[in-house]
């Protein structure tokens, strides 16, 4: 069972950085014990121009039988559980080894080169023997929507007898040009889709497999056109688990919209409509508040961090005072939708020079975010796990350090005013939390104090005398005194 991952580079950005990203030294051959055999990692080639890491899994068929699920032949065949394709063809065994051996790379973690881990790489993945129940067409249907160029060559049953036709195996070559996928994304695609194509698992599928699938499928599975097939096969067609996974994926899909009112954004207020009869949507008011704050700050070069489908980027481009607008999002699908919304392909040259969209994660520092007047985090922080907030804070306030940072987030106290929102529910299924006004201000003042910013607070939307506004906004302005002393200067603007 064999898999190779290759990348190219240059003396300035050597391909051997792959060793850092995989946490496996190119100069060493390493071996790891697994429940079903032994995994080996080595590098057939390692130079500044090209580097290839290989994962070889030696499977013990007897160990598979002893541990209870080593099927490979017909279930009623006497030797089927002993004589099968498991030692040779990629399957869930290889996916599990991939997760165990490259666990940090799978999560996108690299302490040595964190910026490199967050950046797309030119990648090639090769699997010489892959069971593909569904044939080459299904292989392409699974990988091509994710940004891969796919070559799936059927393997003949016997080359001496071509009339016998092709086997169910393919030789798979996947190419992702530079700027398409990060290493973490590539590994997560393989981790999920190899067992899906094999359509079998070597272990009992329990409820925790749903969590594994959603973790590995973060950022791509919710919008994949073959989502149902992937989910069903990955969970060994266990209907109860498949239904749970599909329901949770639907919540993730809905999370592409920032808030419950996002459906109103695409139906922006018609200028001819009487606004007394048709109240201005909250999303529109939020954008107006952001634009006003950016104007007050005198910002010309603006980052929209977590830009989603590009509504704010579109609004910024309509104002010539903003000379450079950059949208950043972790979701390639969202960026694709944003590009269509902005009509980038048909945009004039001068206008196109003002805008840029690129993929990036706010969990990592990124040199591309430096040098801007302002950054906007509009309805973003509540989608981040609390334990990951410090990483976002450092990436934005500590590393990128724009002169002004705007942060908007829902005010959970206002939720009682939403007639359609059940009591005790957050506004969106993907929200990890929603802060009260006091909680938001404590967080903002703490961040300001740590990173040398002043902070002021402004309401967005109708300011209810009892529960406050539906959206709260913090305006961070970088101070002149050293970091760590800004907390004493944090100020509050009266509503």
Residue pairs with C-beta under 8 A, 6 or more apart in sequence:
1 56
1 57
1 58
1 59
1 86
1 87
1 88
1 89
1 90
1 91
1 93
1 94
1 97
1 129
2 54
2 55
2 56
2 57
2 90
2 127
2 128
2 129
3 54
3 55
3 90
3 94
3 98
3 125
3 126
3 127
3 190
4 44
4 52
4 53
4 54
4 55
4 124
4 125
4 126
5 18
5 22
5 52
5 53
5 55
5 123
5 124
5 125
5 183
5 186
6 50
6 51
6 52
6 53
6 123
6 124
6 125
6 126
7 15
7 17
7 18
7 50
7 51
7 121
7 122
7 123
7 124
8 15
8 49
8 50
8 51
8 122
9 15
9 16
9 17
9 48
9 49
9 50
9 51
10 48
10 49
11 48
13 116
14 47
14 48
14 51
15 46
15 47
15 48
15 49
15 50
15 51
16 26
16 46
16 47
16 48
16 51
17 51
17 113
17 116
18 26
18 51
18 53
18 121
18 183
19 25
19 26
19 43
19 46
19 51
19 53
20 110
20 112
20 113
20 116
21 105
21 110
21 113
21 116
21 117
21 183
22 41
22 53
22 102
22 105
22 183
23 102
23 104
23 105
23 110
24 30
24 41
24 53
24 101
24 102
26 43
26 46
26 51
26 53
27 43
27 46
28 42
29 40
29 41
29 42
30 40
30 41
30 42
31 38
31 39
31 40
31 41
32 38
32 39
32 40
32 41
32 97
32 100
32 101
33 39
34 57
34 96
34 97
34 100
35 63
35 67
36 59
36 60
36 63
36 64
36 67
36 93
36 202
37 57
37 58
37 59
37 60
37 63
37 87
37 93
38 57
38 58
39 55
39 56
39 57
39 58
39 97
39 100
39 101
40 54
40 55
40 56
40 57
40 58
41 53
41 54
41 55
41 56
41 101
42 53
42 54
42 56
43 51
43 52
43 53
43 54
44 52
44 54
45 51
45 52
46 52
55 94
55 97
55 98
55 101
55 102
57 93
57 94
57 97
58 87
59 86
59 87
59 93
61 70
61 81
61 82
61 83
61 84
61 86
61 87
62 82
64 70
64 81
64 86
64 202
65 81
65 82
67 203
68 203
68 204
69 201
69 202
69 203
69 204
70 81
70 82
70 84
70 86
70 202
71 80
71 81
71 84
71 200
72 80
72 81
72 83
72 84
72 85
72 86
73 79
73 80
73 81
73 83
73 84
74 80
85 91
85 129
85 131
85 169
86 93
86 202
88 129
89 129
89 130
89 131
89 169
89 198
90 127
90 129
90 130
90 131
90 194
90 198
91 131
91 194
91 195
91 198
91 200
91 202
92 194
92 195
92 198
92 200
92 201
92 202
92 203
93 202
94 194
95 190
95 191
95 192
95 194
95 195
96 202
96 203
98 106
98 187
98 190
98 191
98 194
99 106
99 191
102 187
104 110
105 117
105 183
105 184
105 187
106 184
106 187
106 188
106 191
106 216
107 184
108 117
108 118
108 182
108 183
108 184
108 361
108 363
108 364
109 117
110 116
110 117
114 364
114 365
115 364
115 365
115 366
115 367
117 182
117 183
117 184
117 364
118 182
118 360
118 361
118 363
118 364
118 366
119 182
119 366
120 176
120 178
120 179
120 180
120 181
120 182
120 359
121 176
121 178
121 181
121 182
121 183
122 176
122 177
122 178
123 174
123 175
123 176
123 180
123 181
123 183
123 186
124 173
124 174
124 175
124 176
125 172
125 173
125 174
125 186
125 190
126 171
126 172
126 173
126 174
127 171
127 172
127 194
128 171
129 155
129 169
129 171
130 139
130 152
130 169
130 170
130 171
130 172
130 194
130 197
130 198
131 168
131 169
131 197
131 198
131 199
131 200
132 138
132 139
132 152
132 168
132 169
132 170
132 172
132 197
132 198
133 168
133 197
133 198
133 199
134 141
134 197
134 199
135 154
135 168
135 170
136 152
136 153
136 154
136 170
138 197
139 150
139 152
139 170
139 172
139 197
140 150
140 152
141 225
141 226
142 193
142 196
142 197
142 226
142 230
143 150
143 174
143 189
143 193
144 150
145 224
145 225
145 226
146 181
146 185
146 189
146 220
146 224
147 176
147 180
147 181
147 332
148 174
148 175
148 176
148 181
148 189
149 174
149 175
149 176
149 177
150 172
150 173
150 174
151 172
151 173
151 174
151 175
152 170
152 171
152 172
152 173
153 170
153 171
153 173
154 166
154 167
154 169
154 170
155 166
155 167
155 169
155 170
155 171
156 162
156 164
156 165
156 166
156 167
157 164
157 165
157 166
157 167
158 164
174 186
176 186
180 332
181 189
182 359
185 219
185 220
188 216
188 217
188 218
188 220
189 220
191 216
192 213
192 216
192 217
192 221
192 230
192 234
193 230
195 201
195 233
195 234
196 229
196 230
196 233
196 234
199 233
200 236
201 236
205 235
205 236
205 238
205 241
207 241
207 244
209 234
209 235
209 241
210 235
210 241
210 244
210 245
210 248
213 221
213 231
213 234
213 235
213 245
214 221
214 245
214 248
214 249
214 252
217 224
217 230
217 249
218 252
219 330
219 331
219 332
220 332
220 333
221 227
221 230
221 231
221 249
221 252
222 249
222 250
222 252
222 253
223 253
223 256
223 333
224 230
227 246
227 249
228 246
231 242
231 245
231 246
231 249
232 242
235 241
235 242
235 245
251 429
251 430
252 429
252 430
254 428
254 429
254 430
255 383
255 428
255 429
255 430
256 308
256 309
256 331
256 333
256 334
257 263
257 265
257 308
257 428
258 283
258 308
258 378
258 379
258 380
258 428
259 282
259 283
259 379
259 410
259 427
259 428
260 418
260 420
260 421
260 427
260 428
261 281
261 282
261 283
262 283
264 281
264 282
264 283
264 284
265 281
265 283
265 284
265 311
267 281
268 281
268 284
269 275
269 278
269 280
269 281
269 284
270 278
282 460
282 461
282 470
282 471
283 311
285 460
285 461
285 471
286 378
286 379
286 408
286 460
286 461
286 471
286 473
287 311
287 312
287 315
287 378
289 408
289 458
289 460
289 471
289 473
290 312
290 376
290 378
290 406
290 408
290 473
291 315
291 316
291 319
293 404
293 406
293 458
293 473
293 475
294 302
294 316
294 322
294 374
294 376
294 404
294 406
295 321
297 373
297 374
297 403
297 404
297 475
297 477
298 373
299 322
299 373
299 374
299 403
299 404
300 321
300 322
300 323
300 324
300 373
301 322
301 323
301 324
301 326
301 371
301 372
301 373
301 374
302 316
302 322
302 324
302 325
302 326
302 372
302 373
302 374
302 375
302 376
303 326
303 328
303 369
303 372
303 374
303 375
303 376
303 400
303 402
304 312
304 313
304 316
304 325
304 326
304 327
304 328
304 375
304 376
304 378
305 328
305 362
305 369
305 375
305 376
305 377
305 380
305 396
306 328
306 329
306 330
306 362
306 377
306 378
306 379
306 380
306 383
307 313
307 327
307 328
307 329
307 334
307 335
307 338
307 357
308 329
308 331
308 334
308 338
309 334
309 337
309 338
309 341
310 327
310 337
310 338
310 339
310 341
310 342
310 357
311 341
312 327
312 376
312 378
313 325
313 327
313 338
313 342
313 355
313 357
314 341
314 342
316 322
316 325
317 325
317 342
317 351
317 354
317 355
322 354
323 354
324 354
324 355
324 356
324 372
325 354
325 355
325 356
326 355
326 356
326 357
326 358
326 372
327 335
327 338
327 355
327 356
327 357
327 358
328 357
328 358
328 359
328 360
328 362
328 369
329 335
329 338
329 357
329 359
329 360
330 359
330 360
330 361
330 362
331 359
332 359
335 357
335 358
335 359
338 357
339 345
339 357
342 355
342 357
344 352
344 355
344 357
347 355
358 368
360 366
360 368
360 369
362 380
362 384
362 391
362 392
362 395
362 396
363 388
363 391
363 392
363 395
364 391
364 395
365 394
365 395
365 398
365 399
365 400
366 395
366 399
366 400
369 375
369 395
369 396
369 399
369 400
370 399
370 400
370 401
372 400
372 402
373 402
373 403
373 404
374 402
374 403
374 404
374 405
374 406
375 396
375 400
375 402
375 404
375 405
375 406
376 405
376 406
377 396
377 405
377 406
377 407
377 408
378 406
378 408
379 408
379 409
379 410
379 471
380 407
380 409
381 389
381 392
381 407
381 409
382 409
382 410
382 426
382 431
382 432
382 433
382 434
382 435
383 430
383 431
383 432
384 392
384 432
385 432
386 432
386 433
389 443
393 447
393 450
393 451
396 402
396 405
397 405
397 447
397 450
397 451
397 453
397 476
398 450
398 451
398 483
401 451
401 478
402 478
403 477
403 478
404 475
404 476
404 477
404 478
405 453
405 475
405 476
406 473
406 474
406 475
406 476
407 444
407 473
407 474
407 476
408 460
408 471
408 472
408 473
408 474
409 434
409 435
409 440
409 471
409 472
410 426
410 427
410 431
410 434
410 435
410 470
410 471
410 472
411 434
411 435
411 436
411 437
411 440
411 467
411 468
411 469
411 470
411 471
411 472
412 426
412 434
412 435
412 436
413 436
413 437
413 467
413 468
414 464
414 467
414 468
414 469
414 470
415 421
415 425
415 426
415 427
415 434
416 423
416 467
417 464
417 467
417 470
418 427
421 427
426 433
426 434
427 434
435 443
435 472
437 468
437 472
440 457
440 472
440 474
441 457
441 474
441 492
444 455
444 457
444 474
444 476
444 490
445 455
445 487
445 490
446 487
447 453
447 455
447 476
448 454
448 455
448 476
448 486
448 487
448 489
448 490
449 484
449 485
449 486
449 487
449 488
449 490
450 483
450 484
450 486
450 487
451 483
451 486
452 478
452 479
452 481
452 482
452 483
452 484
452 485
452 486
453 476
453 477
453 478
453 479
453 486
454 476
454 477
454 478
454 479
454 486
454 489
454 490
454 491
455 474
455 475
455 476
455 477
455 490
455 491
456 474
456 475
456 477
456 491
456 492
456 493
457 472
457 473
457 474
457 475
457 492
457 493
458 472
458 473
458 475
458 493
458 495
459 468
459 469
459 471
459 472
459 473
459 495
460 469
460 470
460 471
460 472
460 473
461 469
461 470
461 471
462 469
462 470
463 469
463 495
468 495
469 495
475 493
479 486
479 489
481 489
